[in-house]
Amino acid sequence: AQSALRALARALATPEKPPPPTPPPVKPPSPVNVHHETDAAAAAAKAMESRFNHATARLMESDQRLHAAEKERDRAIDGEARALLELEAATQRCAAAEAARAASDAR
């Protein structure tokens, strides 16, 4: 009786393995023109590439315009700085001339 109980306990302890899942049915190849699909994919890839090249060219153009504008701005800033220096020097010469005239007038 004890061995029967042990066998029953062992049977309950190890659950039966579920049957292996049935593999999904293999679909027959669809009668789609494979060449047509690859041609469409190639055309899409070509279109994407040309869009990319166009965008890259536009980016490079705008980059060049930006660099040109920055150079122009730097030249303008340099010119402004030079003009300010010249103005300061002229102001000093003017002040010196006025001082000299005032000194000669005082004589």
Stockholm file with secondary structure:
# STOCKHOLM 1.0

chainA/1-107         AQSALRALARALATPEKPPPPTPPPVKPPSPVNVHHETDAAAAAAKAMESRFNHATARLMESDQRLHAAEKERDRAIDGEARALLELEAATQRCAAAEAARAASDAR
#=GR chainA/1-107 SS CHHHHHHHHHHHHSCCCCCCCCCCCCCCCCCCCHHHHHHHHHHHHHHHHHHHHHHHHHHHHHHHHHHHHHHHHHHHHHHHHHHHHHHHHHHHHHHHHHHHHHHHHHC
#=GC SS_cons         CHHHHHHHHHHHHSCCCCCCCCCCCCCCCCCCCHHHHHHHHHHHHHHHHHHHHHHHHHHHHHHHHHHHHHHHHHHHHHHHHHHHHHHHHHHHHHHHHHHHHHHHHHC
//
